[in-house]
Amino acid sequence: MTKLQLLSDKLAIGLSMVCAVHCLVLPMLLILVPPFSGLFALDDEMFHQWMLYAVLPISIAALMMGHFHHRSYEVFLVGSIGLSLIILSATLSHDVLGETGEVVLSILGSMIIAYGHFRNYQLSSARHETQ
């Protein structure tokens, strides 16, 4: 079970980084190479929904398994805050937040999720080594 949780933490960190890179790099790439915009771009709404469907179950499972293993409420809370920001970013979208607000909220949520999973991974690894 711990191996699954550690793998889930790594996957969630990777997906968080993919989201951050998408939000930061894709707009610049579309400006620099406009003829290829159709090849590079996933519709922002579609991308955020896909990331939400991928990140939510993996993150929740990893954070819960980690919590049962190391009993740190702090890690679970941090991860939950990051997930909440990602959910808000994906659901409120351009209409309420505007493009800049959506990017900032997405990146902030992604970084918080990544930090939460990093701590979850550290605590679980340390506990696994002592057993």
Buried (B, 14 or more C-beta within 10 A) or exposed (E): EBEEBBEBBBBBBEBBBBBBEBBEEBBEBBEEEEEEEEEEBEEBEEBBBEBBEBBBEBBBBBBBBBBEBBEBEEBBEBBBBBBEBBBBBBEBBEEEBEEEBBBBBBBBBBBBBBBBBBBBBBBBBEBBEEE
